[in-house]
Amino acid sequence: MTSLQSSSTLPCIMFGDFNEITSLSEKEGGVQRSERLMDAFREAIDQCHLRDLGFKGSTFIWERGNSMSTFVREWLDRFLADDRWMTLFPEYEVRNFPIYSSDHAPIMVYLKKKAESDRCGKSFKFEPLWLSREDCGEIVDRSWNASLELNIDRKIARCGEDLISWAMKSFGSIKKKIKDTEKRLRVLKEGAMDGATLELCKQLAEQLDSLYMQEESFWMEEQFILRVPPSIAERIEQLLNEDPSSSEDKSLDLSFTEDGRSGTFMIGDERFPASLLDLPCVTESYKTYDDSVLIKTADIGQMILVREGNDNPPDTVEYRHGLTPPMRDARRRRFRREPDLNDEDADENVRNASKKPAPTPQTKPDTPDPANNAGEAEGSDSDESDESS
C-alpha cells in the first residue's frame, strides 16, 4: 500500500479485499486475530494518509461455515481514500450488498448519493421481454383507443399503467422479488447470528440466486439466435403449437461443455451438435435528458448453431471466437484506407514519396500584343455569321 501510494501524486482511492481488519469488533467467530497484524494494517493506512469511507449495509461482508460451530464472518473488503479524493467527490456513498452466492459480498461506491429506489413518481420503463408475448401489442392498441379524448401525455401515461398491470399478471415482478429478498437477507445479516438465522440466510441466498438466474434467462431471450436445420425447425414448431403431451418430442434441452462454445441440443431423445458463435455487434449507450438513467442498446450478439448429426462444423469461415474475425475498431477500419499488402508496390510508394518534386516554373497569363492586333478590324457575331453563310 505504501509503495503504491507514494508512486503517484494524484488523489488516491484503494478498495477491495485487504484480508485484514483494524479491530476485533470487525470479526465474529473463529480464531482471534493477531493484534500485531491489526496494528500493521492501521499503520499502513495512516502512512498512506487514507481514511475509511464508511458504508451502508451489513458490517460483515465475508463469511464462511455451514454451522454455528464453524461459522466465521469478517469485514475484509472496504474503500479507503485520501482527503484530496474526498474533496473531489464530497457526495460519495458506499453500499455493502448481501452475500448470496460467494463468500464475499459485493460492494459499490456511488460518487453521488443514490436516491432511494422506492421513491414516488419513478419513471416508466418498457421491458424488451414484453415483446415476447403477442398480446403486448393488443394491450397497447386497446389502451390507446380507450383514451382518445385525453391529450398525448395522458394517453402515454395511461398506456404505461396498463402495460405495467398486464406485465405483473403475465410475468410477475422478478425485480420486486429480488429487492424484497435482498432486503430480508440484509436485515438478517446485520443482526445477531444463531443456528436458525444462519439456516434462513442460506435459504434466502438460494432464492436470490434462483431469481437472478430467472432474470438473466429473460435477457438471454433477447441476446442470441437459435439457428437449426429445417427438419428440426419443423419439429420445434410442432412442439410449440401443439400439446407437448401428445407429441413424441416432449422436451427441448441445451447443454454446453466446459469451454462454453460447443454443446448438445436435445429434442426428445435425439441429440444434435451445437456451437455458440459470436456475431458482429454494435453497442450504443446514452443517457436520458435528465442524466438520471443510462440506457444501453445492442444488436443480437450471439447465435447457437445446431447441426445435423453427420454435419461437421466448417473449418474455413468459423473462428474459435465465432463466425467472423474480431470487430475491434470496426468503425475506424470502415472509414480509413487499408494499407497496401504488396511489398514491391509499398516500397515503390515509399521511394516516390521520399523524392522531392522538381519546381515547376510559374506560367504567365496570355496577353494580346497591341502591335499585332492594331490592323485587325473588330467584327460582330452577326458579321461572322453573314460571311459564313
C-alpha positions as CSV (number, residue, x, y, z in Angstrom):
1,M,0.0,0.0,0.0
2,T,2.7,2.5,1.0
3,S,4.8,1.9,-2.1
4,L,1.8,2.2,-4.4
5,Q,0.5,5.4,-2.8
6,S,4.0,7.0,-2.8
7,S,4.5,6.4,-6.5
8,S,1.7,8.8,-7.5
9,T,0.8,12.4,-6.7
10,L,-2.8,12.0,-7.8
11,P,-5.8,11.8,-5.5
12,C,-5.9,8.2,-4.2
13,I,-8.6,5.6,-3.6
14,M,-7.9,2.0,-2.7
15,F,-10.5,-0.7,-2.5
16,G,-11.0,-4.5,-2.5
17,D,-10.2,-7.4,-0.2
18,F,-7.4,-6.3,2.1
19,N,-7.6,-9.6,4.0
20,E,-7.1,-7.8,7.3
21,I,-9.2,-6.0,10.0
22,T,-8.5,-3.0,12.1
23,S,-10.1,-4.1,15.4
24,L,-11.6,-7.2,17.0
25,S,-15.1,-5.8,16.6
26,E,-14.8,-6.4,12.8
27,K,-14.8,-10.2,13.3
28,E,-17.1,-12.8,14.7
29,G,-16.2,-16.5,15.3
30,G,-13.0,-18.4,14.5
31,V,-9.5,-17.8,15.9
32,Q,-8.9,-14.4,17.4
33,R,-6.9,-12.1,15.1
34,S,-3.3,-11.2,16.0
35,E,-3.0,-7.7,17.5
36,R,0.3,-7.3,15.7
37,L,-1.3,-7.8,12.2
38,M,-4.1,-5.3,13.0
39,D,-1.5,-2.7,14.2
40,A,0.4,-3.1,10.9
41,F,-2.7,-2.6,8.9
42,R,-3.7,0.5,10.8
43,E,-0.2,1.9,10.5
44,A,-0.2,1.3,6.7
45,I,-3.5,3.2,6.5
46,D,-2.0,6.1,8.5
47,Q,1.2,6.3,6.4
48,C,-0.8,6.5,3.2
49,H,-3.0,9.3,4.8
50,L,-6.1,7.3,3.9
51,R,-9.5,7.1,5.7
52,D,-12.2,4.5,5.5
53,L,-15.2,5.8,3.5
54,G,-17.7,4.0,5.7
55,F,-20.7,2.1,4.3
56,K,-24.4,1.5,4.3
57,G,-25.5,-2.1,4.8
58,S,-24.0,-5.1,6.7
59,T,-20.7,-4.8,8.5
60,F,-19.6,-8.3,7.8
61,I,-19.1,-8.8,4.1
62,W,-17.1,-12.0,4.2
63,E,-18.3,-15.2,5.8
64,R,-17.6,-19.0,5.8
65,G,-19.1,-22.0,7.5
66,N,-22.3,-24.1,7.3
67,S,-22.9,-24.3,11.1
68,M,-22.5,-22.1,14.1
69,S,-19.5,-24.2,15.2
70,T,-17.6,-23.3,12.0
71,F,-19.2,-20.0,11.1
72,V,-16.9,-17.0,10.7
73,R,-17.6,-13.6,9.3
74,E,-15.3,-10.5,9.0
75,W,-15.1,-7.1,7.5
76,L,-12.3,-7.6,4.9
77,D,-13.5,-5.5,1.9
78,R,-13.5,-1.8,2.1
79,F,-12.9,1.5,0.4
80,L,-10.0,3.8,1.5
81,A,-9.3,7.3,0.2
82,D,-7.3,10.4,1.0
83,D,-8.6,13.9,1.6
84,R,-8.0,15.0,-2.0
85,W,-10.2,12.3,-3.4
86,M,-12.9,13.0,-0.8
87,T,-12.7,16.7,-1.8
88,L,-13.3,15.8,-5.5
89,F,-16.3,13.6,-4.6
90,P,-17.9,15.0,-1.5
91,E,-21.2,13.3,-2.1
92,Y,-19.8,9.7,-2.2
93,E,-21.6,6.8,-0.6
94,V,-20.5,3.2,-0.2
95,R,-23.0,0.4,-0.1
96,N,-22.5,-3.2,1.0
97,F,-24.9,-5.7,-0.6
98,P,-25.9,-9.0,0.9
99,I,-23.9,-12.2,0.3
100,Y,-25.8,-14.8,-1.7
101,S,-23.6,-16.9,-4.0
102,S,-20.0,-16.1,-3.0
103,D,-18.2,-15.8,0.3
104,H,-17.6,-12.1,-0.3
105,A,-20.4,-9.5,-0.6
106,P,-20.4,-7.1,-3.5
107,I,-19.5,-3.5,-2.5
108,M,-20.0,-0.4,-4.6
109,V,-19.2,3.3,-4.2
110,Y,-21.5,5.9,-5.7
111,L,-19.9,9.2,-6.5
112,K,-23.3,10.8,-5.7
113,K,-25.6,9.6,-3.0
114,K,-28.0,7.2,-4.6
115,A,-31.7,8.2,-4.2
116,E,-34.0,5.6,-2.7
117,S,-35.4,3.4,-5.4
118,D,-38.8,3.2,-3.8
119,R,-39.4,6.9,-4.1
120,C,-42.7,8.1,-5.6
121,G,-43.0,9.1,-9.2
122,K,-40.4,6.8,-10.7
123,S,-40.3,6.8,-14.5
124,F,-41.9,4.1,-16.6
125,K,-39.6,1.8,-18.5
126,F,-40.6,-0.5,-21.3
127,E,-39.1,-4.0,-20.9
128,P,-38.0,-5.8,-24.2
129,L,-39.1,-9.0,-22.6
130,W,-42.8,-7.9,-23.0
131,L,-42.4,-8.2,-26.8
132,S,-42.1,-12.0,-26.5
133,R,-45.9,-12.1,-25.8
134,E,-48.2,-11.5,-28.7
135,D,-50.9,-9.8,-26.5
136,C,-48.4,-7.0,-25.7
137,G,-49.5,-5.2,-28.9
138,E,-53.1,-5.8,-28.1
139,I,-52.7,-4.1,-24.7
140,V,-51.2,-1.1,-26.4
141,D,-53.9,-0.8,-29.0
142,R,-56.7,-1.3,-26.5
143,S,-55.3,1.3,-24.1
144,W,-54.6,3.9,-26.8
145,N,-58.1,3.6,-28.4
146,A,-59.8,3.7,-25.0
147,S,-58.3,7.2,-24.2
148,L,-58.8,9.1,-27.4
149,E,-60.3,12.0,-25.6
150,L,-57.2,12.6,-23.5
151,N,-54.1,14.6,-24.5
152,I,-51.0,12.9,-25.7
153,D,-49.2,13.0,-22.4
154,R,-52.1,11.4,-20.5
155,K,-52.6,8.8,-23.2
156,I,-48.9,7.7,-22.9
157,A,-49.2,7.6,-19.1
158,R,-52.4,5.5,-19.4
159,C,-50.8,3.1,-21.8
160,G,-47.8,2.7,-19.4
161,E,-50.1,2.0,-16.5
162,D,-52.0,-0.7,-18.4
163,L,-48.7,-2.3,-19.6
164,I,-47.4,-2.5,-16.1
165,S,-50.6,-4.0,-14.8
166,W,-50.6,-6.6,-17.7
167,A,-46.9,-7.4,-17.1
168,M,-47.4,-8.0,-13.4
169,K,-50.0,-10.7,-14.3
170,S,-48.1,-12.2,-17.2
171,F,-44.6,-12.3,-15.9
172,G,-44.7,-11.3,-12.3
173,S,-42.3,-8.8,-10.8
174,I,-38.9,-10.5,-10.6
175,K,-37.2,-7.2,-9.8
176,K,-39.6,-6.7,-6.9
177,K,-39.0,-10.2,-5.6
178,I,-35.2,-9.6,-5.9
179,K,-35.5,-6.4,-4.0
180,D,-37.6,-7.9,-1.2
181,T,-35.4,-10.9,-0.9
182,E,-32.3,-8.8,-0.7
183,K,-33.9,-6.6,2.0
184,R,-34.8,-9.6,4.1
185,L,-31.3,-11.1,3.7
186,R,-29.7,-7.8,4.6
187,V,-31.7,-7.4,7.8
188,L,-30.8,-10.9,8.9
189,K,-27.1,-10.4,8.1
190,E,-27.0,-7.1,10.1
191,G,-28.4,-8.8,13.3
192,A,-27.0,-11.4,15.6
193,M,-26.4,-14.8,14.1
194,D,-27.7,-18.1,15.5
195,G,-28.4,-21.5,14.1
196,A,-32.0,-20.7,12.9
197,T,-30.9,-17.4,11.4
198,L,-28.0,-19.0,9.6
199,E,-30.3,-21.6,8.1
200,L,-32.8,-18.9,7.0
201,C,-30.0,-16.9,5.4
202,K,-28.9,-19.9,3.4
203,Q,-32.5,-20.4,2.1
204,L,-32.8,-16.8,1.2
205,A,-29.4,-16.8,-0.6
206,E,-30.6,-19.8,-2.7
207,Q,-33.8,-18.0,-3.5
208,L,-31.9,-14.9,-4.5
209,D,-29.6,-16.8,-6.7
210,S,-32.6,-18.5,-8.4
211,L,-34.2,-15.1,-9.0
212,Y,-31.1,-13.7,-10.6
213,M,-30.9,-16.8,-12.9
214,Q,-34.5,-16.2,-14.0
215,E,-33.7,-12.5,-14.7
216,E,-30.7,-13.5,-16.8
217,S,-32.7,-16.1,-18.7
218,F,-35.3,-13.4,-19.7
219,W,-32.5,-11.2,-21.1
220,M,-30.9,-14.2,-22.9
221,E,-34.0,-14.4,-25.0
222,E,-33.1,-11.1,-26.5
223,Q,-29.3,-11.8,-26.8
224,F,-29.0,-14.8,-29.1
225,I,-30.4,-16.5,-32.1
226,L,-31.2,-20.3,-32.3
227,R,-30.5,-21.5,-35.8
228,V,-31.5,-25.1,-36.6
229,P,-31.8,-27.1,-39.8
230,P,-35.3,-27.1,-41.5
231,S,-36.2,-30.6,-40.3
232,I,-35.5,-29.7,-36.7
233,A,-37.3,-26.4,-37.1
234,E,-40.5,-28.1,-38.2
235,R,-40.4,-30.4,-35.1
236,I,-39.8,-27.4,-32.8
237,E,-42.7,-25.5,-34.3
238,Q,-45.0,-28.5,-34.0
239,L,-43.9,-28.9,-30.3
240,L,-44.7,-25.2,-29.5
241,N,-48.0,-25.2,-31.3
242,E,-49.4,-28.5,-30.1
243,D,-49.9,-30.1,-26.8
244,P,-46.5,-31.4,-25.7
245,S,-48.0,-34.5,-24.0
246,S,-49.3,-35.6,-27.4
247,S,-46.0,-35.1,-29.2
248,E,-43.1,-37.5,-29.4
249,D,-40.8,-34.6,-28.9
250,K,-41.9,-33.7,-25.4
251,S,-38.9,-31.6,-24.3
252,L,-36.2,-29.3,-25.6
253,D,-32.8,-29.0,-23.8
254,L,-29.5,-27.4,-24.5
255,S,-26.2,-28.0,-22.6
256,F,-22.6,-26.9,-23.1
257,T,-19.2,-28.3,-22.3
258,E,-16.7,-26.5,-20.1
259,D,-15.4,-24.3,-22.9
260,G,-18.8,-22.7,-23.3
261,R,-18.6,-22.9,-27.1
262,S,-19.6,-26.4,-28.0
263,G,-22.6,-28.3,-26.7
264,T,-25.6,-30.6,-27.4
265,F,-29.1,-29.7,-28.4
266,M,-31.7,-32.3,-27.5
267,I,-35.3,-32.6,-28.8
268,G,-37.0,-35.5,-27.3
269,D,-34.5,-38.4,-27.2
270,E,-32.4,-37.2,-30.1
271,R,-29.1,-35.3,-29.8
272,F,-27.6,-32.8,-32.2
273,P,-24.2,-31.0,-32.0
274,A,-24.4,-27.3,-31.4
275,S,-21.9,-24.3,-31.3
276,L,-22.2,-20.9,-29.7
277,L,-21.0,-18.3,-32.2
278,D,-20.4,-14.6,-31.8
279,L,-21.9,-12.2,-34.3
280,P,-20.8,-8.6,-35.3
281,C,-22.4,-6.3,-32.8
282,V,-22.7,-2.6,-32.3
283,T,-23.4,-1.3,-28.8
284,E,-24.8,2.2,-28.2
285,S,-25.1,3.9,-24.8
286,Y,-26.8,7.2,-23.9
287,K,-28.4,8.9,-21.0
288,T,-31.8,10.3,-20.6
289,Y,-32.4,14.0,-20.9
290,D,-32.1,14.5,-17.2
291,D,-28.9,12.4,-16.9
292,S,-30.6,10.0,-14.4
293,V,-30.7,6.7,-16.3
294,L,-28.1,5.1,-18.6
295,I,-29.7,3.2,-21.4
296,K,-27.8,0.7,-23.5
297,T,-28.9,-0.9,-26.7
298,A,-27.1,-3.6,-28.7
299,D,-27.6,-5.8,-31.7
300,I,-28.1,-9.5,-31.1
301,G,-24.5,-10.6,-30.2
302,Q,-24.6,-14.5,-30.3
303,M,-26.1,-17.3,-32.2
304,I,-26.5,-21.0,-31.3
305,L,-25.9,-23.0,-34.5
306,V,-27.4,-26.5,-34.4
307,R,-26.3,-29.0,-37.0
308,E,-27.4,-32.5,-38.1
309,G,-25.6,-35.4,-36.5
310,N,-23.4,-36.1,-39.6
311,D,-22.8,-32.4,-40.4
312,N,-19.2,-31.4,-39.4
313,P,-18.6,-27.8,-38.3
314,P,-16.9,-25.7,-41.0
315,D,-13.2,-25.0,-40.7
316,T,-12.8,-22.1,-43.1
317,V,-15.3,-19.4,-42.1
318,E,-15.6,-20.2,-38.5
319,Y,-13.1,-18.8,-35.9
320,R,-12.6,-20.0,-32.4
321,H,-14.5,-17.0,-31.0
322,G,-17.3,-17.1,-33.6
323,L,-18.4,-16.6,-37.2
324,T,-16.3,-13.5,-38.0
325,P,-12.9,-12.0,-37.2
326,P,-12.8,-9.7,-34.2
327,M,-14.8,-6.5,-34.8
328,R,-12.4,-4.3,-32.8
329,D,-12.1,-0.8,-34.2
330,A,-14.7,-1.6,-36.8
331,R,-15.7,2.0,-37.5
332,R,-12.1,3.1,-37.9
333,R,-11.4,0.3,-40.3
334,R,-14.6,1.1,-42.2
335,F,-13.7,4.7,-43.0
336,R,-9.9,4.6,-43.5
337,R,-7.7,3.4,-46.3
338,E,-6.3,-0.1,-46.0
339,P,-2.5,-0.4,-46.2
340,D,-1.1,-1.9,-49.4
341,L,-0.2,-5.5,-48.8
342,N,2.0,-5.7,-51.9
343,D,5.7,-5.3,-50.7
344,E,7.0,-4.2,-54.1
345,D,4.3,-1.5,-54.5
346,A,4.7,-0.4,-50.9
347,D,8.5,0.1,-51.4
348,E,7.9,2.0,-54.6
349,N,5.4,4.2,-52.9
350,V,7.9,5.0,-50.2
351,R,10.7,5.8,-52.7
352,N,8.4,8.1,-54.7
353,A,7.2,9.8,-51.6
354,S,10.8,10.5,-50.5
355,K,11.8,12.1,-53.8
356,K,11.4,15.9,-53.9
357,P,9.5,17.0,-57.0
358,A,11.2,19.5,-59.3
359,P,9.9,23.0,-59.0
360,T,7.6,23.9,-61.9
361,P,8.0,27.4,-63.5
362,Q,5.2,29.8,-63.0
363,T,3.2,30.4,-66.1
364,K,2.3,33.9,-67.1
365,P,-1.2,34.7,-68.4
366,D,-1.5,35.2,-72.1
367,T,-2.0,38.9,-73.1
368,P,-2.7,40.1,-76.6
369,D,0.1,42.1,-78.4
370,P,-1.4,45.6,-79.3
371,A,1.0,46.0,-82.3
372,N,-0.2,42.8,-84.0
373,N,-3.8,43.4,-83.3
374,A,-3.8,47.1,-84.5
375,G,-4.7,46.2,-88.1
376,E,-7.4,43.8,-87.3
377,A,-10.9,45.2,-87.6
378,E,-13.3,44.4,-84.9
379,G,-16.3,42.3,-86.1
380,S,-19.5,41.3,-84.5
381,D,-21.1,37.9,-84.3
382,S,-23.6,38.9,-86.9
383,D,-20.8,39.8,-89.4
384,E,-19.1,36.4,-88.9
385,S,-22.4,34.6,-89.4
386,D,-23.0,36.5,-92.7
387,E,-19.6,35.7,-94.1
388,S,-20.0,32.0,-93.2
389,S,-23.3,31.9,-94.9
